[in-house]
Amino acid sequence: MATAQMAMISAAERKVTSLNGYWDVIIDPTGIGDWRQVWLEHKPEKKSDFFEYSFQGGPQLKVPGDFNSQKPELTYFEGTVWYKKQFNYEPKKGKRLFIYFGAVNYRTDVFLNGKKIGSHEGGFTPFQFEISAPVKAGLNTIIVKVNNTRYQNGIPGKGYDWLNYGGITRDVNLIETNNTYIDDYSIQLKKGSLNTVLGWVQLNGERPRQNISINIPELNLSYHAKTNDEGIAKVEFSSAFKLWSPSSPKLYRLIIESETDTVADDIGFRSIEVKGSKIMLNGKPVFLKAVNIHEENPYKAARARNKEDALLLLNAAKKLGCNMVRLAHYPHNENMVKEAEKMGLMVWSEIPVYQHIEFADTVVTQKMERMMEEMIKRDKNRCGVIIWSLSNETYPSAPNRNNALIALTKKCRNVDSTRLITHVINSQQYENNTFDVWDTLGRYADIVSINEYVGWYTPWQGLPANTKWKLICPEKPVFISEFGGEALYGSNNGPTDEAAYWTEAYQAKIYTSQVAMFGTVPNLCGVCPWLLFDYRSLGRMHPVYQKGYNRKGLLSEKGEKKKAWYMMKEYYSKK
């Protein structure tokens, strides 16, 4: 299994070598390569040598990048692709070497010089393996087996509403460290405080006991501590921080030094908590003006992967008037999180516990916990992340569902008590123009998050402005995490369009009604339309209006503004 993720920050004591670029590949729809791996490392030396399975003369794919968008024949491919990359290395005394993957979807086996070094399951979080021992002087060969096939006991499971982009979708790096390095750290404000940091630093290696220092030059702050026999130093210090907020996204350069390593990070400080029926940012009420985003570059019809892709999506959210983005339905790449933080966008991060999950399978619950921990491990120092979402639209009738998600919630609080936790529900009843929000998960979440598509999948049963509510937790903040309807951009034919599905006018009418209904929601703390851009999804195959796209976007896949976009912009401008 993968080792813990190290702090991915460049420093003088570390050498980071990118393995991004073109990799040789074998497309293996039958999975036959599993028993022909002996051929993968070699090539024929003479014409009479028999080789039936080889990278030589085959195609190449770019890393990072999904394989579905790089070759037409792979557009809807779900199966195995083998990747190969070679690199030169000279082992050094006193140094360790790791190979780091930002994410690979979905199941991954990694081989170095013909020997398996590890496996990982999960398509949206980073993992790494130490290769100090098996790496050799000179030329080394990395082979990665990637399989994006859906599994009944996978997370997500077999059914979900987005394209199943496969491949090595995020950065791959070789990282050389000293024998003892700074493996991880948590530097954030203590829960409920606006000036005191409570955290820790973790060393990994043969010298666990060391002096460490934490420096924030802009504040003339220098904090010193010593790690214990486990390599852990507890951290607590105070300062007059300029707090991070959407209107002032302040970040400080922070440097952590041990006797054998140095890391640097840009960190902001803010407080997020619930008091009564309000969400409080830095002690003041905040209304979450959000939008849902999938990790897809709409112009390329490909998995978003780099800073340019992130800025395209996040700038569109800013233009809409958002102060938060819900990164659905899985942890997005680090560029999305870091650029959002710089831009003053709060972030909702989510693990892909999405419908059809086999909660009764103990292996599944273990996977949920690991994915949650990997999500938090990567982004716990990102102050822009304010919400951990642990499930979306799971069914209360599923065996063991409540027990599994309640236990996961408790574990999440133990790992990180400083952020808000939520579960997104859509099990509410809607009768006689009344919402009965009864799902017991609301008792364990900090905010009650509701997906509802009244006006699209469910007709209105009365005037939206007269909607009534019955809430399982009437004292908690309520967040409308999804709403909307589909429209093909340009589908405007005449005055009757408001009554015609798939038209912009009909979608706009849904938004008019939803905005009227928002005024009836008790303790409304924010809303989040589904979603920013039209995006690819295999299940959306209406031959005229969808053609493989979910059309609920406020923007088309070409960036064209639908009528509903202007309505949400106006609504947010008045909040």
N, C-alpha and C positions, 0 to 999 in steps of 0.2 A: 504494500500500500504506500501511498505518497507520504512523505515526511511533512512536518509542519512548514508552512510558508514562511520564508524569511522576509525581513523588511526589504522591499525592492527599491532602495534608494542608493544612488551612486555615491561613492566616497573614495578617498585617496587609497584606503586599504583594500578596495575591491576593484576587480576588473570585470566589466560586463561586456560580453561579446554577443552581438546579435546573430541569431541563426535565421532571421527573416530573409525572405527572398524566394527564389524558385527552388522547389524540391522535386526530385524525381518521384513519380507515383506509379502504382499499379492499381487499376480499378478491378475490384474482385467481387462481383455481385454474388457469386456462389460460396464465397468463403473458403475456397480451395487452398488458398495460400497458407492456411493454418498448418497443413501437413507437408508443405513444400518450402518451409522457411530456410532449409539448408541452401537452397538456390539463391535466396535473396542477397546473401553476402558476397556472392562470387559472380564471376563472369567467365564464359568459355575461353580457354587459352588457345585452343585450336579448333578448326572447323568441324572436326569429328566429335567434339564434346557435345553431349546432349544436354540442352537446357530448355525447359518448357516454360519456365517462370522466371522472368528477369526484368530488372529496371532498365537495362541497357536498350536504348533506342525507343523507349516509351515516352509518354507525355510528361509534362511538368505542370505543377500547380503552384500558385503564389501563396506564400505564408507570411503574415496572417491573411486568411480569407476562407470563405466557405467554398466548397467544391461545386455546389449547385449552380452558382452564378458564373462559373468560369468556363464551363463547357456545356453546350446545349443538351448533349445526351445525358447530363447529370442533373438537369433541372429539378426533377422530382425523385432523384435517386436516394434510396435509403438502404445502406449496406456498408460493405467494407471497402476502404481505400487504404493502401499501404503507401507511406511516405518515406523517402530516404534523403539524408543529408550527410555530407562528410565535412570534417573539420580537422585542422592540425592543432596539436597541443603538445607542450613540453611540461610534464609534471615537475613541480617545484617542491623542495623540502619546506615544510611548515605551511603549506597551502592546501586548501580543500576546493573541490570543484562540484558544482551543482548544475543540473539542467532544469530550467524553469519554464513552465507552460502557463500562459495567461488564461487559456481555456481551450478545451478540445471537446467537440460534441460527437458522441456521447460517452461511449466506452473506449478506453485507450489502453494499449499495451505498448511499452517502450523497450527497445532492445539496443544495446550498445555492443558493437563488435560481435554480434551473434548471440549474446546472452541477454536474457530478459532481466531488466533492472526494476520494473515496477508496473503497476496498473492503476487506473483511476476511473471512477464512474461519476458522471455529472458533467453537463455541458457548459456551465456558466461561471465556474469558480477556478482559481489558480491552484496548481499543484507543482511539486518539484521532487527530484530524486538526487541524492548525492551519488556522484560517479567518480569520487577520488580514487577508489581502489581499481575499478575495471578500466578506467581510461588508460591509454598507452601513449608512449612517446611517438610522435609522428601522426600519421593519418588515422582517424577514427571514423566509424560509420554509425550514425543514429538511424534506426528504423522505427517508425511509429505506425502501429496498426490502429486505424480509426473506424469505428462502426457507429452510425447514427440510427440504427434500427430501433424502433419503438418496442418497449417491453411492458408487459402487464404489470410487473413489479418495479418499473422504472419511475423516475421522478423528473419530468412529468411522465404520466402513463402513456397508454396507447392513443388517446384522443386529446387533441388540443388545437386551438384556433389560430395557428400561425405556421409558416413554412418551416419545416424541420431542416434548417440549414446544418449541414455536416461539415466536418473537417477540422483542421487546426485553425481556429477562427481568431485567435489572439496571439500576441507576441511570444516568441521562443528565444530564450537567452541562456548563454553559459555564464555562470557567475563564479568567479574565483575569490575566495576569502582566505583570511588567516585561519590557523587551526581553531582559534576561538573567536567567534564573531557575535555581533548583536543580532540575535535571531528575531526578536519582536519587542514591541513596546506599546504602552497605552498612555497617552498624554492628552487628557481631556478634563474639563471642569468636573468637579465633584457634583453629584446630583443635588440640585437645589442651591448651588453656590454660583456667584457671578465673579469670584476672584480667586478661588482656590482650586488648584489642580490636584487630583488624586489619581495616581497611576502606578506604573511599574515598568522596569526594563528587564529583559531576559537575555542572558548570554547562552551560547551553545558551544561546547568544546572542552578541551582538556584543562583549561584554566578558569573554572567557574567563579572563583573569588577574585574580584578586581575592584579597583576604584573606578567610578563612573562620574561623569559630569553632564549636566543639561544646561545649555546656554541659549538664551534668546538675546542676541546682540542689541536689537532695537530697544529692548527694555532694560539693558544693562543688567540682565538677570543671569546668575550663575548658581546652579544648585549641585551639591555634591552628595554622593552616597556610596555605599559599598554593597556588592552583591554577596549573597550567602553561598552555601555549599551547593545549592541547586542552580546557582547562576542568576538568582532573582534579587533585584533591589526594588523595594517599595519607594514610591515617589510621592512627595506632598510639598507643594510650595504655593505661595500666593503672590499676586501682582495686580496692578491696576490695568487690567487688560482693556483694550478697545474691543468691544464685543462684536462678533460676526453677526450680520443680519442681511436680509435681502437688499436693504437700502445702503448698507455699508459692509460689503463682504471682506472684512479685514482678515488677512492672513499674516502670520509671523514666521520668519525663518527660524527654525529650531534645530539645534545641533546636539546630538548625543555622542559622547566620546567615552570609550572604555580604554584600557591599556593596550588593546589589540585591534580596535575597530572604531570607525566613525560613520555615523549616518546623519543625513540631514533631511528635513521635511518642512513643508510649508503648512502650518497648522493654524486653524482658527479656534476661537473659544466662544462658546455660547451655551445657554441653558435652554432646555426644552422640557416641559412638564405639563401635566394636566392639573388644573385647580378647579374643582367643581365641574361646571359644564364648559369650561374654556380651555383652549390650548394656549399656553403661555410661552412665548419666546423672549428670553432675557427678562422675565418677570412681567411682560406685557402681553395682553391678548392679541392673537394673530388669527386672521381668516385665511385659510389655505385656498389660494386661487390656482388650481392645478390643471394638468392635462395628462392623459395617458400617452405613453410613447413605447413603441416597440423598437428593438435594436435592429433597425433596418434603414439603410440609405434608400429612400424612395426613388431617387433619380437613377440609381444603379441597379435597383431590384436585387440588393445584396445585403448580407449581414454588415451592419455598421461596425467598424473596427478601429478607426484612427481618429486623431484629433479633428481633422477636417469634417469627418462624418458627424462627430459629436457636436461641433459648432453649428452645422447645418440644422440639426434637430433642435438644439437648445435655443438658437437664435429665433427659430420659428415659435417656440414656446414663449420667449420673452416678448416677441411682437404681439402675441395674443394677450399679453398682460399678466402672465403667470408669475407667481412667486414660488411655485413648487412643481416638480415633475414626478409623476408616478412612473417608475421604470418597470414596466410590466413585461412578462410575468415571471421574471428571473433576474438575477443580478446582471446588470449591463457591464460593459468593459470599463476599465478604470478611467479612460478618457472622458466618458460621460459623467462620471461622478466628480472627477477633479475639475473639469471645465464648468460644470454646473455650480460647484462651490465658488469658483472664481467669479462667476457671473451673478452671484447672489440668488441662486435658485436652490431652495430646499429640495431634498431628495427623499423619496419613498423607495426603499429597496425591498425586494421580494424574492423568496425562494419559490421554485416552480412546483409547489404543491397545488395542483390545478385539476379539479374534477377527477373522476374515475380513478382515484388513488386507492390502492389495496391496503387500507389501514390495518386489516387483520393480519397481514404478513409482517412478522417481526423484523425481517430484513428491510422492509420499506421504512419502518419507523427509525431504524438505525441510519438509513440513508438520509432521511429528513434531518436528523440531528446533525449529521456530518456536514450536509450542505449549508445548514444554518450557521454552524461554527465556521465554515470556510468563508461564508459571506461576511460575517462579523469580523473575522480575523483580518480580512483584507481592508475593510473600510471603517474600522472602529475609530480611527483617528481623523476621519473626514467629518468635520463639524457640520457640513451641509446635510449629511444624512441624519434625518430626525425620526424616521419611522422604519422599524423592521416589520414587514408583513410576512406572516408565517403560513398563510393559505389563501386560496382564492376559489370561491364557488365550490366548496366541497359539500357533499351530501350528508345531512344529519342522520339519514337512515343507513349509511354505510357502517358495517360492523366495526366496532372499536374506534370509530372516527373521533368521538368526543374525548375518550381517554388518551388517545395518541396526541391530539392537538393541545389538550390541556397540559399534558406532561411536557410537550415541546415548549409551550409558553413559559412554564416554570423554569425550564433549563435556559431559555433565552434570557430571562431576567437574571439568572445567576451569572451568565456570561457577560451581560451588559445591562446594567440597571439604569443607565443614563438616558436611554432613548425610549420613545413610545413604541408599543407593540400593538398590532392589530391583526384581525382575521377578517377577510372580506366575505360577506355572506350574501346569498341571493335566495334564501329559503323563506323569506317573509311572505305572509299571505296578504293579498290585496283584494278585499271585498267591500262592497258598499262605499267605495271611495275612501277606504281606511286601510292603512298599512299596519299589520300586526307583526312586529319584529320580535320574534320569540327565540331565536337561536341562542342556546346556552353559551356559545363561545363569547358572546358579548359580555358575559360576566367576568371573563378573564382578560379581556383586551382593555387597553387604555382608551381607545376610541371605538365607537360602533360604526363600522364601514359597510355600506350597503350598495350593491349593484342592483339597479332596477331599470327596466326598459319600457316603462309605461308609455304608450303612444306608438310603440313599435311592435314588440312581441305580445304586449297586453294592452287592450283598449282602455281608455279612461272610463271610469264608472261614475263620473260626476265632474263638476268644475274643478280644475286643478287648484284654484285658489281656495277651495273648500275642503281640501284633503285633510283627513284626520290621521292621527298617529297613536299607536299603542306600542310602547318600547319596553323591552325586557329590563333595560337599565336606564330609566328616565333621567337619572342624574348625570349621565356621561355625555361627552361631545358626540355628535353624529356627523358622519362624513359620507356624502354621496360619491362613491368611488367610481361608478360607471353609470352612464345614461346616454341616450342618443338613438340614432337610427341611420339607415343607409340611404345614400343618394349618389347617383352618378353625376359628376360635375357636368354642367351644361344641359342637364335634363329639365329644361324650362320651356314648356310648350304653350302655355296659355293660362287664363284665369282659373281654370279648374285644377291646376297643379297641386294645390293644397290638399286635395282629396286623393291624389294619385301617389301610390307607393313608388319609391326609388327616385322621386324628383327632389330637387333642392328645396322647393317650396314646402313639400311635405316634411322634409327634415327640419326646415326652419320652424314649421308649425309645432313640431315636437319640442324644439328648444323654447319656443314661446310658452308652451304649456309647462315645461319643466321649471322655467324661471319663476312662473307664477306659483308653482307648487313649492319651490324652495322657501318661500315666505311662510309656509305652514310647518316646516320641519323644526321640532323642538331642539334647541341646543345646536343648531347647524354651525359647524366649525369650518366647512369648506365643501367644495364641489370639484368634480374631475370628469369632464366629458370623455367618452370613448369615441374617438381618440384624435390625435393630431393629424397624421397622414393616413390615407388609404394604404393598406399593406397586403402582402401576399398571404394567401391561406388556401390550402387544398380543398377545404370544405365549402368554399364559396364559389360555386360553379354555375350560377345563373348565366345562361349563354349571351344575354344582352347587357345586363347591368353589372355583373360581377367579374366574370371571366378570370376567376382565380384570385380575386381581391376582396377583402372585407372593405366595404364602401362607407363605413361609419366615420371616416375621417372628416375633420373640418377643412382639410386640404386634400386635394387629389394627389396621386403619386407623382404628378408633375409640378406640384406646388401651387396649383390654382385654388383660390379662396372660394369656398362655397358660401351660400347665404348665412348658414349657421355660424360660420367663423366670425362674421361681423357682429352677430348677436352676442356671442360669448365675449368678444372684445369689449363691447359696450357694457355688458354685465360686470365684467372685472374692473372696468374703469370707474364704476360707481361704488365699488366695495372699498 
